[in-house]
Amino acid sequence: MSYRCAILDDYQNVALTLADWSRLKDRVAVDVFTAPFADQASAIAALQGFDIVCMMRERTPFPRSTLEALPGLKLLLTSGMRNAAIDLEAATARGITVCGTGAAGDSTAELTIALMLELARRVGTEHARMQAGEAWQSTLGIALAGKTLGLLGLGKLGGRVAAIAGAIGMPLIAWSQNLTPERCAEVGAAPVSKQELFRRADVVSIHLQLSARTRGLVGAAELALMKPTAFLVNTSRGPIVDEAALLAALRERRIAGAGLDVFDVEPLPRDHPLRGLDNAVITPHLGYVTQENYRVFYGQMVEDIEAWLAGSPLRVLTAK
């Protein structure tokens, strides 16, 4: 029996080059979608007849309504071992197997530091000016050494950012709902209240999962506590920050700037106001977008399909 497999949202058109899909060629026909679907209806229409779908993180959602509209779907694969865009209960109810993959390295932590450095030193801005032939030196940067980094969340990713920032010479403070003094001691961060973190930090960096209790966690009240010289960096999920409140703070220059890799709506609309602010450094959700990560993602998707075909699926995700 042969199957049809769809690889979704391969924006860089690299999926077929970063894993050995030929291992499936006698059993699975693979089609690649390089552009995002316009809406749910478009996704449903395009995916009729596919038995297997490979997702890249949360780019295309699979709520119950989508799953119910794809009667032929048997196997759903996602990069990573957690994907809030999949209704796992609905998938289980319909007999759809959902599997995940591992990941590689600390790419999101590295991007977090890159955004902090860009805010502080404006390397990209000065590069563009140099290429445009403009006058020599326009920005007066700041040193991150000695500046306090406030970490909202101190899990694996927050801890890695803490290690790099500590090496730069940034004092560390941290807060989250479940943070313990022991975890702070492990990474050399001082535990503080949420309010104190926003008041003291020169850079606030967010490293929390999106959930009911973190959605909108950073709002107008928190932004109002920040120094006018402080930066906000978000490489976690857009809805953790109240976007309207952040836009107001940036426009009114009540904070110095923001480095954002995640947004409420992705891809970010072309007419979105964040694209026009000179104190916002924005990147298109690049935190996990590295060759190393993609080799793990797509390589393990091939493994997942082989295991499922053999009747012994790997890395199965189920509703908790």
C-alpha positions, -999 to 999 in steps of 0.1 A, spaced: 0 0 0 13 35 -8 7 66 12 7 104 4 27 127 27 25 165 29 53 185 43 38 219 53 52 254 56 87 246 43 94 283 38 130 279 28 123 249 6 149 228 24 130 198 38 139 174 11 176 183 12 180 180 50 168 144 55 169 111 35 133 109 23 144 83 -3 141 57 24 103 61 20 102 62 -18 86 28 -24 59 34 1 53 71 5 49 99 -21 60 132 -6 46 167 -16 61 199 -2 41 231 5 64 261 8 39 288 14 16 293 44 -21 285 38 -43 316 36 -68 302 61 -82 270 76 -104 264 46 -74 266 22 -55 241 44 -84 216 44 -89 218 7 -52 213 -1 -47 184 23 -76 162 11 -62 128 1 -31 129 23 -25 101 48 5 118 65 11 154 74 45 168 86 41 201 105 67 227 114 60 237 149 28 259 151 28 274 117 -4 256 105 -29 248 133 -48 215 135 -78 221 157 -107 196 159 -125 212 130 -95 207 107 -90 171 118 -126 163 113 -125 176 78 -96 154 68 -110 118 70 -80 103 53 -54 116 78 -37 88 97 -4 102 109 4 137 120 40 147 127 53 178 144 87 192 150 94 192 187 77 172 214 50 198 222 27 217 198 -2 238 212 -16 240 176 -27 204 176 -59 192 193 -45 160 207 -78 148 222 -95 152 188 -67 134 171 -69 105 195 -107 103 191 -103 100 153 -75 74 155 -49 97 142 -14 90 155 6 121 165 44 119 168 71 145 176 108 149 172 138 160 192 157 192 186 193 204 185 214 229 203 206 263 218 195 282 187 168 302 204 191 312 233 216 324 207 190 345 189 179 360 222 214 373 228 216 385 191 185 406 196 199 420 228 231 429 211 213 445 181 192 466 205 223 477 223 247 482 194 225 485 163 249 464 141 222 458 115 213 495 113 249 505 109 255 478 83 226 491 62 239 527 65 274 516 55 261 498 24 240 528 15 270 551 16 257 572 45 278 592 70 302 575 93 288 565 127 253 575 136 244 555 167 258 556 202 254 522 216 254 509 251 275 481 267 256 451 281 282 443 306 270 456 340 234 459 328 208 438 347 191 411 328 156 401 341 146 366 331 109 358 330 112 320 332 143 301 341 138 267 325 163 251 301 162 280 276 162 307 303 191 290 319 211 289 287 204 326 281 215 333 317 248 315 311 256 335 280 245 368 296 265 360 327 296 355 306 290 389 290 290 404 325 253 410 331 239 407 366 209 383 366 175 385 383 146 361 376 109 354 382 83 329 372 52 315 389 70 283 399 106 295 403 126 281 432 156 296 450 174 264 442 170 269 405 181 305 408 212 294 426 220 269 399 223 297 373 235 325 394 203 346 393 187 365 422 150 356 427 128 387 427 91 395 425 76 402 391 72 439 398 108 442 410 120 425 379 103 450 356 115 479 378 152 468 380 160 451 347 178 469 319 167 441 296 136 419 302 138 386 284 108 362 282 113 324 284 79 310 293 55 286 276 22 301 264 -6 290 286 -38 303 301 -18 319 329 9 334 308 -12 348 280 -11 386 284 13 383 314 33 413 302 8 441 299 5 479 303 11 477 341 43 457 337 56 479 308 49 510 329 73 497 356 102 495 331 129 521 329 127 544 299 162 530 289 152 494 292 146 468 264 120 440 262 130 408 243 105 381 234 116 348 217 89 327 234 54 334 221 37 366 210 6 365 231 25 364 263 29 402 257 -1 425 253 7 437 218 -14 469 219 2 479 252 37 472 238 30 492 206 19 521 228 50 519 249 72 519 219 55 547 200 55 569 231 91 558 238 83 549 274 108 520 269 139 522 248 130 493 225 119 457 219 135 427 202 108 404 189 110 371 172 73 361 179 40 378 172 3 374 178 -2 366 141 24 348 121 36 354 94 34 390 105 11 410 82 29 432 58 11 463 71 16 456 107 27 487 127 57 469 143 73 470 108 74 508 109 89 514 144 126 524 146 129 511 182 116 476 174 140 449 161 119 422 146 128 388 131 104 362 115 104 336 142 139 325 136 146 311 171 146 274 160 153 280 123 188 265 119 203 238 97 211 217 128 176 219 141 160 211 108 182 181 102 169 167 135 133 177 128 131 163 93 154 133 99 133 122 128 101 127 109 114 101 84 122 78 113 87 84 127 71 75 94 92 44 91 83 33 126 46 40 120 46 19 88 62 -9 108 34 -7 134 56 6 162 53 44 162 80 65 179 77 96 201 39 94 203 22 125 217 -11 122 236 -34 145 255 -25 149 292 
